[in-house]
């Protein structure tokens, strides 16, 4: 069972693309795994014959467990014990046994094998680990076990409905970010007239070549990525108590899915034309909504754009996705009365809110980045050639 994202403890085997005994080629789709973030397609790591399948569709297996073998023709898989898997329905966490059903010595042993993530969740939720029966290898208590008993308690009290996997992860990550990252916000309102004109001019050529609708988000990905080349600290990360400057500029775009939001990544966006960005963004959105993202589609982002303009939101402040240093929140483009050359006039205006990690980006750097971005939005064609 591969580890496809940070802090992953288990994976749910959604589907095998190949059957036991079939030949596989390195790089072709082999299986689908569901993590807390998405359903991801995993490629075969080598050429050979798939054999010794030990985990079936629907099984939830700890990361690192052997679930099958790829061998040379004529070879067979070595004998081994069954994987430590459990079967659950989609989006259903493990259901721990009540404390009185667990012998004290077993409970203490399971608590000793409490994963770091499970320990943190237990402390935040006020859950006693000795009340849990772990679903991990050897009875180890996993984060899913803590979430399950918390959800069961809330359901019994009628507090709320248990969220799905994406919703649970989003709740965990936003809570961790908001409580550990020192956020501050810089806001600018900008005339989007030129941005609208640029989209109209570029849209016909782009849609004719690729049959993909060009959006304001595509233009903003292009403009933001080019501005980031001048502001490496805004494209940096906070890792292990230090600032790390990222070599690539990989823009994550927030995409709504049934159970929450997935941030899919457009890599090296500063080197792409707007049409190329639009095609990638469209393909990522289609795969995200069909739960067919690849691991590389959701990893390695250095900056995030969250655009809620299509939902008629005037402005909002977004929560940073660690270890990124910043996220740009984009509101709707709305006609407003402003003063131009001493005269009141109506212009399409958009509000941009930059959320920054103060450990990496100070106020001057944030303001300088936003000023440069506003300059490019006012004259986008100059920067999108």
Backbone torsions as a table, in degrees:
resi	resn	phi	psi	omega
1	UNK	NA	116.4	-175.8
2	UNK	-77.1	154.1	170.9
3	UNK	-92.8	112.1	-173.4
4	UNK	-103.6	-6.7	178.5
5	UNK	-157.8	164.4	-179.3
6	UNK	-63.8	143.5	175.7
7	UNK	66.1	14.9	177.6
8	UNK	-75.7	133.1	-179.4
9	UNK	-111.3	-33.5	-179.7
10	UNK	-139.1	167.2	173.7
11	UNK	-140.2	143.4	177.1
12	UNK	-96.5	125.3	179.0
13	UNK	-79.0	108.8	-176.6
14	UNK	-83.8	-45.6	-177.0
15	UNK	-162.1	143.0	167.9
16	UNK	-90.0	133.3	175.0
17	UNK	-87.6	-18.2	178.2
18	UNK	-124.7	155.3	179.0
19	UNK	-103.3	161.1	177.9
20	UNK	-56.6	127.7	179.7
21	UNK	96.4	-8.4	-179.3
22	UNK	-85.5	150.0	177.3
23	UNK	-77.5	138.7	178.4
24	UNK	-125.9	153.3	177.7
25	UNK	-117.2	142.2	180.0
26	UNK	-56.7	129.7	177.3
27	UNK	96.1	-12.3	179.6
28	UNK	-86.3	153.2	-179.3
29	UNK	-57.7	129.9	-177.1
30	UNK	-113.9	-43.2	-179.1
31	UNK	-157.2	167.9	176.7
32	UNK	-118.6	131.6	-178.5
33	UNK	-120.8	135.7	174.3
34	UNK	-101.7	123.5	174.2
35	UNK	-107.8	-171.7	177.1
36	UNK	-67.5	-17.0	-174.5
37	UNK	-99.5	-40.9	-173.8
38	UNK	-168.7	172.7	169.1
39	UNK	-91.1	122.7	-173.5
40	UNK	-118.5	144.9	178.8
41	UNK	-92.5	127.2	-177.9
42	UNK	-108.4	131.3	-178.5
43	UNK	-90.1	156.2	176.8
44	UNK	-66.5	131.3	-178.3
45	UNK	-80.8	-8.9	-176.0
46	UNK	-160.1	165.7	172.1
47	UNK	-81.6	150.1	175.3
48	UNK	152.4	-152.7	-179.3
49	UNK	-118.9	129.1	177.8
50	UNK	-77.2	127.7	-178.8
51	UNK	-154.0	170.2	176.7
52	UNK	63.1	34.3	179.6
53	UNK	-62.2	121.6	-175.7
54	UNK	-113.9	-6.0	178.5
55	UNK	-125.8	138.1	-176.1
56	UNK	-108.9	165.8	179.2
57	UNK	-58.2	131.5	-177.6
58	UNK	99.8	-15.6	179.8
59	UNK	-73.4	141.3	173.0
60	UNK	-107.7	118.9	-168.2
61	UNK	-123.1	137.1	176.3
62	UNK	-61.2	144.3	177.0
63	UNK	-58.9	135.5	178.4
64	UNK	98.7	-16.1	178.2
65	UNK	-71.7	141.7	176.5
66	UNK	-77.2	123.1	-178.3
67	UNK	-110.2	-11.4	176.8
68	UNK	-174.2	172.3	178.7
69	UNK	-126.8	149.1	167.5
70	UNK	-114.8	116.7	-173.2
71	UNK	-122.4	169.5	174.7
72	UNK	-73.5	154.4	176.5
73	UNK	-54.9	131.8	-179.2
74	UNK	94.4	-19.5	177.5
75	UNK	-85.2	163.6	176.0
76	UNK	-129.0	159.3	-179.9
77	UNK	-70.4	143.4	176.9
78	UNK	-66.9	151.3	178.5
79	UNK	-66.7	144.2	179.6
80	UNK	-158.0	165.9	178.3
81	UNK	-76.6	156.7	177.7
82	UNK	-61.0	153.5	178.9
83	UNK	-70.0	156.2	178.7
84	UNK	-84.7	77.2	-175.8
85	UNK	-113.2	159.6	172.2
86	UNK	-128.9	157.5	178.8
87	UNK	-111.0	130.0	177.8
88	UNK	-140.3	159.0	174.3
89	UNK	-77.8	165.5	-177.0
90	UNK	-57.9	133.9	176.6
91	UNK	64.2	17.3	179.7
92	UNK	-104.8	116.2	179.6
93	UNK	-72.9	165.1	177.0
94	UNK	-60.6	146.7	179.4
95	UNK	-106.6	104.1	-178.0
96	UNK	-70.8	152.6	179.1
97	UNK	-81.1	148.5	179.8
98	UNK	-62.2	155.9	-173.3
99	UNK	-59.9	-38.3	-174.8
100	UNK	-69.6	-13.8	179.7
101	UNK	-89.8	-5.6	-175.4
102	UNK	-108.3	123.0	174.5
103	UNK	-56.9	141.9	-174.0
104	UNK	-58.8	-38.5	-178.5
105	UNK	-67.8	-32.9	177.4
106	UNK	-72.3	-39.6	178.9
107	UNK	-62.4	-43.3	179.6
108	UNK	-63.7	-39.5	179.4
109	UNK	-65.9	-39.7	178.7
110	UNK	-66.6	-40.1	179.5
111	UNK	-63.9	-32.2	178.3
112	UNK	-67.0	-24.1	178.9
113	UNK	-100.2	26.7	179.1
114	UNK	-67.6	124.5	179.2
115	UNK	-69.3	154.5	-179.7
116	UNK	-57.4	-41.0	179.6
117	UNK	-66.0	-41.1	178.4
118	UNK	-65.2	-38.5	179.3
119	UNK	-62.4	-43.3	179.7
120	UNK	-63.9	-44.6	-179.6
121	UNK	-64.0	-38.4	179.8
122	UNK	-64.1	-41.7	178.8
123	UNK	-64.4	-43.2	-179.1
124	UNK	-65.6	-35.9	-176.4
125	UNK	-89.0	-7.6	-177.0
126	UNK	69.0	33.7	-178.6
127	UNK	-97.0	133.7	176.9
128	UNK	-82.1	117.2	-179.2
129	UNK	-58.1	-26.6	-179.3
130	UNK	-69.6	-9.7	177.8
131	UNK	-93.0	4.6	-175.3
132	UNK	-110.5	143.9	167.6
133	UNK	-106.3	114.8	-175.5
134	UNK	-69.2	145.4	178.2
135	UNK	-101.9	2.1	-179.6
136	UNK	-84.3	-177.2	179.3
137	UNK	-56.9	130.1	179.5
138	UNK	66.2	19.3	180.0
139	UNK	85.2	11.7	179.7
140	UNK	-60.3	141.3	-178.8
141	UNK	-87.5	123.3	-178.7
142	UNK	-104.8	169.0	178.6
143	UNK	-58.7	-36.2	-179.3
144	UNK	-61.0	-33.2	180.0
145	UNK	-67.6	-40.0	178.5
146	UNK	-66.6	-46.1	179.1
147	UNK	-60.5	-35.9	-177.4
148	UNK	-66.6	-47.0	-178.1
149	UNK	-69.5	-31.9	176.3
150	UNK	-66.8	-42.4	178.9
151	UNK	-65.4	-39.6	-179.5
152	UNK	-63.7	-41.3	178.7
153	UNK	-63.0	-44.7	-179.4
154	UNK	-67.2	-36.8	178.6
155	UNK	-66.2	-39.3	179.1
156	UNK	-63.7	-33.4	179.9
157	UNK	-89.2	-3.5	177.9
158	UNK	74.3	23.6	-175.6
159	UNK	-74.1	-50.9	-177.8
160	UNK	-161.5	168.6	177.5
161	UNK	-87.1	139.3	179.3
162	UNK	-66.2	127.1	178.9
163	UNK	-74.9	162.9	175.4
164	UNK	-74.8	-176.6	-172.9
165	UNK	-63.4	-43.5	-179.9
166	UNK	-65.6	-41.3	178.7
167	UNK	-63.6	-40.4	178.4
168	UNK	-63.0	-44.2	-178.6
169	UNK	-65.5	-41.5	179.3
170	UNK	-61.1	-40.7	178.5
171	UNK	-63.8	-43.0	179.5
172	UNK	-63.0	-48.1	-172.8
173	UNK	-71.4	-40.1	178.5
174	UNK	-67.3	-36.9	176.8
175	UNK	-64.4	-45.8	179.7
176	UNK	-62.8	-41.8	-179.5
177	UNK	-65.7	-47.5	-175.5
178	UNK	-65.3	-32.0	-176.4
179	UNK	-91.0	-13.2	-177.7
180	UNK	-119.6	-22.0	-178.3
181	UNK	-98.5	125.5	178.0
182	UNK	-75.5	93.5	-178.3
183	UNK	-76.4	145.8	160.1
184	UNK	-144.6	162.4	-167.7
185	UNK	-130.7	138.9	175.6
186	UNK	-123.4	131.5	-172.6
187	UNK	-123.3	136.0	174.3
188	UNK	-136.4	143.1	172.6
189	UNK	-108.8	132.9	-174.1
190	UNK	-135.9	145.5	176.1
191	UNK	-71.0	121.6	-176.3
192	UNK	-100.1	16.6	-178.5
193	UNK	-57.5	-50.0	-177.9
194	UNK	-66.7	-33.5	178.3
195	UNK	-65.4	-42.0	177.0
196	UNK	-61.8	-43.9	-179.5
197	UNK	-64.4	-41.6	179.6
198	UNK	-63.2	-40.0	179.3
199	UNK	-64.2	-42.5	179.7
200	UNK	-63.9	-41.0	-178.3
201	UNK	-70.1	-39.7	-177.6
202	UNK	-82.2	-22.0	-172.4
203	UNK	-64.8	-44.7	-175.3
204	UNK	-61.8	-45.8	179.9
205	UNK	-67.0	-40.1	-178.4
206	UNK	-66.8	-45.4	-176.7
207	UNK	-70.9	-28.9	178.7
208	UNK	-69.5	-36.5	-177.5
209	UNK	-81.6	-38.0	-171.7
210	UNK	-116.5	-10.6	-177.5
211	UNK	60.4	30.7	178.2
212	UNK	-120.5	131.3	-179.7
213	UNK	-70.9	127.9	177.9
214	UNK	-80.5	132.1	-177.3
215	UNK	-117.6	166.9	174.6
216	UNK	-61.9	-33.1	178.3
217	UNK	-60.7	-39.9	178.6
218	UNK	-60.7	-44.3	178.3
219	UNK	-63.3	-41.1	-178.9
220	UNK	-67.7	-37.3	176.1
221	UNK	-59.2	-44.8	179.9
222	UNK	-63.3	-46.5	-177.2
223	UNK	-68.6	-45.9	-179.5
224	UNK	-60.9	-43.7	-178.3
225	UNK	-63.1	-35.4	179.0
226	UNK	-73.6	-34.6	176.0
227	UNK	-67.6	-36.4	-178.3
228	UNK	-62.8	-24.2	177.0
229	UNK	-62.6	-26.1	178.1
230	UNK	-90.3	-11.5	-174.6
231	UNK	-131.3	71.1	-175.5
232	UNK	-61.6	-26.6	179.8
233	UNK	-69.9	-29.8	177.2
234	UNK	-73.2	-21.7	178.6
235	UNK	-97.1	9.6	-175.5
236	UNK	-88.9	178.6	178.9
237	UNK	-133.2	152.3	174.5
238	UNK	-103.6	108.3	-175.3
239	UNK	-133.4	126.7	177.8
240	UNK	53.0	41.7	175.7
241	UNK	75.5	13.7	-178.7
242	UNK	-135.0	157.2	175.8
243	UNK	-88.3	125.7	176.8
244	UNK	-115.8	122.2	176.9
245	UNK	-80.6	124.9	-178.4
246	UNK	-83.9	139.5	-179.2
247	UNK	-74.9	-43.4	-179.3
248	UNK	-94.9	161.4	175.1
249	UNK	-113.0	99.6	-175.1
250	UNK	-114.2	111.8	-173.6
251	UNK	-96.0	121.8	174.0
252	UNK	-88.6	136.2	178.1
253	UNK	-115.7	124.1	-179.6
254	UNK	-69.6	125.6	-178.1
255	UNK	-123.0	127.5	179.7
256	UNK	-76.3	131.0	173.0
257	UNK	-124.7	177.4	-173.3
258	UNK	-57.5	-37.6	-171.3
259	UNK	-107.0	12.3	-179.7
260	UNK	153.3	-137.8	-177.2
261	UNK	-133.4	134.9	175.6
262	UNK	-115.0	135.4	177.8
263	UNK	-99.1	99.9	-179.8
264	UNK	-90.8	147.1	-166.3
265	UNK	-108.6	130.1	171.3
266	UNK	-102.6	109.4	-172.4
267	UNK	-82.6	143.7	178.0
268	UNK	48.7	48.2	-174.6
269	UNK	-62.6	-29.4	-178.9
270	UNK	-66.1	-18.7	180.0
271	UNK	-97.1	2.8	-176.4
272	UNK	-104.8	147.4	171.2
273	UNK	-76.5	160.9	-177.7
274	UNK	-58.0	-41.0	-179.7
275	UNK	-61.5	-39.4	178.9
276	UNK	-66.1	-38.4	177.4
277	UNK	-64.3	-42.4	-179.7
278	UNK	-62.0	-41.4	179.9
279	UNK	-64.4	-46.4	179.5
280	UNK	-63.7	-44.6	-179.9
281	UNK	-61.3	-41.6	179.0
282	UNK	-63.6	-45.9	-179.5
283	UNK	-63.9	-41.0	178.8
284	UNK	-64.1	-41.3	179.5
285	UNK	-64.4	-41.5	178.8
286	UNK	-63.0	-44.9	-179.4
287	UNK	-68.8	-37.0	179.5
288	UNK	-62.3	-43.6	-177.8
289	UNK	-73.9	-20.0	176.6
290	UNK	-97.7	7.0	-178.5
291	UNK	55.4	47.2	-178.7
292	UNK	-130.2	34.9	178.0
293	UNK	-75.2	150.8	173.4
294	UNK	-94.4	158.3	179.9
295	UNK	-54.5	-39.1	-178.7
296	UNK	-70.2	-14.5	-179.6
297	UNK	-73.4	-19.2	-173.6
298	UNK	-123.8	13.8	-177.6
299	UNK	-125.4	155.4	172.4
300	UNK	85.1	11.3	179.2
301	UNK	-68.1	144.2	178.2
302	UNK	-114.0	-10.2	-179.4
303	UNK	-161.6	148.3	-178.2
304	UNK	-125.6	142.3	171.3
305	UNK	-116.2	127.6	176.2
306	UNK	-120.5	111.4	-176.5
307	UNK	-109.9	114.3	177.1
308	UNK	-109.3	15.1	-178.7
309	UNK	-60.0	-35.0	-179.4
310	UNK	-68.2	-12.7	178.0
311	UNK	-102.0	14.9	175.2
312	UNK	63.1	32.7	175.9
313	UNK	-88.8	125.6	-177.7
314	UNK	-69.1	-46.1	-179.2
315	UNK	-164.6	154.5	176.8
316	UNK	-160.3	165.5	177.1
317	UNK	-112.4	125.6	-177.5
318	UNK	-96.2	155.3	178.4
319	UNK	-93.2	134.3	-175.6
320	UNK	-65.0	144.2	173.7
321	UNK	-96.6	97.1	179.7
322	UNK	-60.2	147.5	5.9
323	UNK	-89.2	15.4	178.7
324	UNK	-60.9	156.6	-177.2
325	UNK	-96.3	-14.4	-175.6
326	UNK	-159.8	160.4	174.7
327	UNK	-145.2	139.3	-179.3
328	UNK	-104.4	123.5	176.7
329	UNK	-101.1	129.0	-175.4
330	UNK	-118.3	126.6	177.6
331	UNK	-92.7	-171.6	-177.4
332	UNK	-77.6	153.3	174.0
333	UNK	-88.6	114.7	-171.9
334	UNK	-132.1	139.7	176.3
335	UNK	-67.0	127.7	178.8
336	UNK	-138.6	155.5	177.3
337	UNK	-85.2	122.5	177.0
338	UNK	-131.3	169.3	178.8
339	UNK	-101.6	122.7	177.2
340	UNK	-125.3	120.1	-179.4
341	UNK	53.9	40.4	176.6
342	UNK	80.0	2.9	-178.7
343	UNK	-119.6	141.4	176.5
344	UNK	-74.4	131.9	179.3
345	UNK	-147.0	163.3	-179.6
346	UNK	-104.1	126.7	179.0
347	UNK	-136.3	150.4	173.9
348	UNK	-74.4	115.8	-175.4
349	UNK	-113.6	149.6	176.6
350	UNK	-134.4	142.0	179.4
351	UNK	-103.6	127.8	178.1
352	UNK	-110.7	131.6	177.3
353	UNK	-123.4	118.2	179.5
354	UNK	-99.8	115.8	174.5
355	UNK	-92.5	131.3	-175.0
356	UNK	-128.3	148.8	171.4
357	UNK	-87.4	114.0	-173.5
358	UNK	-67.5	-14.2	176.3
359	UNK	-73.3	-21.8	-176.0
360	UNK	-112.4	-41.5	-174.6
361	UNK	-119.4	126.3	175.5
362	UNK	-92.9	176.9	-175.4
363	UNK	-62.6	-38.4	-178.8
364	UNK	-66.1	-44.3	178.5
365	UNK	-63.0	-41.6	179.9
366	UNK	-63.8	-44.4	-179.6
367	UNK	-65.2	-39.9	179.6
368	UNK	-64.4	-42.6	177.4
369	UNK	-61.2	-47.3	-177.0
370	UNK	-66.7	-36.5	176.8
371	UNK	-61.9	-44.2	179.2
372	UNK	-65.1	-37.7	178.4
373	UNK	-65.8	-42.9	178.8
374	UNK	-61.3	-40.7	178.1
375	UNK	-59.0	-40.2	-179.1
376	UNK	-75.1	-32.9	176.1
377	UNK	-66.9	-33.0	178.6
378	UNK	-72.3	-21.8	179.6
379	UNK	-143.6	64.4	-171.4
380	UNK	-66.9	-34.7	-175.1
381	UNK	-60.8	-33.4	179.0
382	UNK	-60.5	-30.7	-173.4
383	UNK	-104.3	-2.8	-176.8
384	UNK	-112.4	15.4	178.3
385	UNK	-71.5	NA	NA
